[in-house]
Amino acid sequence: MIAFVFPGQGSQCVGMGHALAAEYPEARETFEQADAALGMKLSTLCFEGPVEKLTLTEYLQPALVTVATATARVLTARGLTPAFLAGHSLGEYSAHVAAGTLAFGDAVRTVRNRGRYMQEAVPVGVGAMAAVMGLDEETLAQACTDAAEGEVVSPANLNAPGQIVIAGHSEAVQRAGARAKALGARRVVALAVSAPFHCALMQPAEKRLAPELRALVVSDPSTPVVANVDAEPKRDAASAIDALVSQVTAPVRWEQVVRRLASEGVDTYLEVGSGSVLCGLIRRIDRSARVLAVSDPESVDEAVSSLAG
C-alpha cells in the first residue's frame, strides 16, 4: 500500500522542479498556475533563485507546495495512486491539494500568507529552534518545563525516535538544550530558522490565518490525509481545516503520523517534492518500509516502473 508524503521547509534548493517542468506538461502547467495565482514569477524563483529570496518564508512556502504538487500530478498521471497522504508541517497543504481538499491556487496564496504571518509573529532573534538527539518526548518535555522560567519553550517537531526539535524564546531554548544534555541527550543542534515554528509564540499567526482558511471553498479529501496534530486520518473538509489551523502552534507529530500510516497497511512511501529528509526519518521509524524520494524525471521513472499497477 502506497502513501505520498510531502516535505516542509528545509527541503528546498535552487533549481527544484526545473527538470520536471521541462519534461512533463502537468508539471509545467502547475508552475504556470502558481505564477498566475500569485501574480509573480514563482517558477523563475524556483528554477533560478536567487537563494536569498527563495528562502524567505513567504516565497518558500508556496514554492515548496508548487514543486510538490507538480511532482504529485506527474506521478498520478502515470498511474500511481496513493491510499493515504501526509505532509510534514507545510507539507500537509501539499497533501490536501493532492486530496482535492484545497484548490491549488487557494493553497499557494494561503501559504504565502501563512509564511508572512509566521515571520511577523516573532521579531527576528527573539525566537529559536534546536534539534535534540537521544531523548524521549516525556523527558524532553520535562527539560522544557524546567528551563522555561516564564518564557515559551516546548517540543515542536517529534520527527523520529530520539530526534525531537524544540522551539520558543531564544534563551529558553538554550536553557532547555543545556537541561536536555544534563538529562542524557547526546547532542543539541541550533537550527538556522527564521522563526520558532510550532509553538505558542505562533499564536498571532494562527489568529490571522484561521479566518482565511475557514473562508476557503473546500471539499472532502478524496484520499485520507493523516494530520500532524493528532496523527488521525482526515476524511472530511471541516476536520481537515481544523487540523491546518491547529498545526500553526501545535507540534508536528511525524513519528506518530508514520506509525499510523503503517498501522493502516502502508508499506511504501513516496516522498513527493524537493529533497529526501522524510525518507531518512521514515527509515528510522519503520525499518521495514520501502521509501523513494521523487523529485526529477529519473526518480519518476524509477517509481513508475517499480510501482505502477
N, C-alpha and C positions, 0 to 999 in steps of 0.2 A: 504494500500500500504506500502511495506516494504523498508526501506533503511538500508544498512550496513554502520556503521560509525566506523572509525578506530582511536585509540588513538595515541598520540605522546609521547614525552619524559615526564617523571614524573609518568608514569603508571606502571613502571617496578617493579618486585620483583624477588628474587632468588626462583627458582622452577617453574617459569612461563612456561607453555607448557608441563611440565613433565607428568602430568596425561593424557593429550590429546595424547601425543606420545605413552604412554603405552597402551592406549585403542584403538586408531584408526590408521590404516595403512596409511591413507592420511597424518595425522599429522607427523607420524614417517618419512615418505618419504620426507616431507618438510624439516625437520631438517637435514636429510642426504644430501639433495640437497644444503642446506646452508653451511654445513661443507665442501662439495666439492667445492662450488663456491668460498669460502673464503680461503680455504687451512688451516683451523683451526677448532678446536672442539667447534664451537659456541654453539652446543647443550649442551655440558657439562657446559659451562659458564652460559647458561640459567637455567639449571636444578640444578646446584650445587654451582654456584658462582665461586670465591669469589665476594662479593658485590662490593668491591673496584674496581675490574676490570670490572665488568658488567656495572657499572655506568660511565665508561669512554665513552665519546660521540661516539668515532669511533667504539666501540663494541656495545654500547647500541642501536644505530640506526638500524644496521642490525638485532640485537636480537629482537627488537620490531616488525620489519617488518616480521621476520620469524614466530614469535608467532601469529601475526595477520593473516598471510597467511595460516598457518596450521589450525587455527580455522575456517577461511572462507571456506577452502576446505572441512573440516568436515561438515559444515552446508550445502554447496551446494550439496555435495554427498548424503545428506539426504533430498533433495527436497526443500530446502529454497532458493528461487531466489529473489534477491533484484531488485527493479525497479530503484533505484538510489544508488549511492555510494558517500561517502565523507570521508575525514580524517582531523584531526587536526594537522597542521604543517607536521611533519614527516609522520603522518598517511595518507596523500594524496598519498604517494608512495605505501602504502599497498592497497589503493583503486585502484590505477592504475594497480597493479598486479592482483587484483581480476577482473578488467575490461579487462585484456589482453593487455592493452596498453604497459606495460613493461614485459619482461620476468623476472621470479623470480630471476634467477642468476644475471642478469644485475642489478636488483633493489638492491639486498643486497650488491653487490660490489660498486654500485654508492653511496648508503647511508653511507657505511663505509667511503668513501672519503669525502662525504658531512660533516659527523661528524668531520673528521680530519680538513677539511678546515675551518669549523666554529670555532673550537677550536683554530686554529692557526691564525685566523683573528685578534684576540684581545688578548694581553697578559693578563694572569690571574691577576685579581684585578683591571684592567683598566675599565672594564665594569660591569654593574649590571642590574638586573630586579627587579621590585616591583609590587605587586598587589594592585590596588586602588579600594576600595569598596565605592559605593554610589555616584559616579559622572557619568554624561553622557559623551559621546565621545567628544562633542564640547567643554565642559568646561574643560575637562582633557587635550585636545589638546592645549587649551589656557594656561593652567598651565605649560605645557611643553615648549611652546614658551616663556613664561615669565621667566622660570628658566634656559633656555639653556645657555645663556651668552657665546655664541660662541662654545659650546660643543653640542654633539648629545644627545637628549632625545625625545622620541616620543611614542605614543601608539603602542604596539606590538601585543597583543592578545586581541581582543574585544570578550570576552568569553560569556557574558550573560548580561542582564540588570544590571547595577550597579557593574559589575565586569570586570575591564579592567587592563591589565598588561602593564607597561611601561618599556622601555629598552633604554640603552645608556651608556654614560660615568658615572662612579660610583657617582661622586659628583653632576653631573647634575640630575641624578635620585633622589638623596637625596633632592636636592633643589626643584625638581618638586613635590616630595611627600609632602614636607612641604607646598608648594604653593597649592597643591590639598586640603590639610586639611584646609587651610585658606579659600578655596572656597567652603567648605562644605563636603568634603569626610569624611566618617565615620571612615575608617581605611586605613592605608598604611602598607603593609607587605613586607619586603625584602624577595626575593626568593633565595633559595640555588641553584644557577645555575652556570654552568662552563663558560658561555659566554653570552653576551647580544644579544639574537636571535631576528630576525625580525626587525632590524633597520638598519640605514645607515652604522653602523660600520661593518656590514657583507658584504659590497661591495667586499672586497678582496676574500671572499669565493664564492660569486656569480660569479665573473670573472673566477675563477678556475673551478667551477662546470659546468658553461654553455656549454663550448665546449664538455665536456664529455657527458652531457645529449643529446646534439644535434647530437652526433656521434652514439647514440644507434639505433639499429633496433627496430622500434616501430610500433604499429598497432592502428587503430582507436578503441576507447573503445567500448566494446560490450554492456556496460551499462553506461549511462551518469555519470560523476564524477563532482560534484559541487565543484568548486575550492575555496581555501582560499582567493585568492587575490581579487576576484570580485563577489563571490557567483553566478557565472554563470556555468551552466552545460557544461562540455567539451565533445564534441561528435566526435572530430577528433584529430588525434595524434599530429598535429602541435600545436594546441592551448593548448593541454594538457601539452606538453613540455614547451611551453612559460610560462604557469602558474607555473610549477615547478621551472623554473629558477627565475621568479619574486618573488616567495614566500620567498626566502632566505632573502631579505631585506624588503619585504612588510609586513604589519600587517596581522595577521590571523583574518579574519572577520567571526568568528564562529557563532555569533548571526545571522548575515545575511545569512550564509550558511543554518542554521536550518530553518529560516523563508522562504528561497527559497524552501527548500525541502517540507515544509508544504504547500506552495502555489502550488506546483506540485501535491499535493494529498497524500504525505507521512503522515501516522498517527502512524506508528510503526517503532521504531528504535532499531536495534540490535548493541550494542557496541561490536565489534569483536576483541578480543585480551585481553591483560593484563589490569586489573583494571576496574573501573566504573566511572572515572572522567566525561566522556562525558554524561553519564546518568544524573548526577546531573545538568550539565549545560543545557541539553535539557529540563529537567523538569522546569527549571527556565524560559526558553524561550517560551515553548509551554506547558502549563499546561494540555492540553487535550491529549498530546502524550502518547502513550504506549512505555515504554523503558525497554529493557532487556540487561543485561551485560552477555556476553557469553565468558567463559574462561576455562571451565573444563567440564568433561563428564556430571555432573549433570545439568549444565546450558544448555548444548547442548540438553539433553533430554527434558528439560523444553521448550526450544524454538521450537524444532521439534514437540513435542506433541501438543503445542498450536497453531502453525502457519503453519506447513507444509500442503500443499494442500489447 
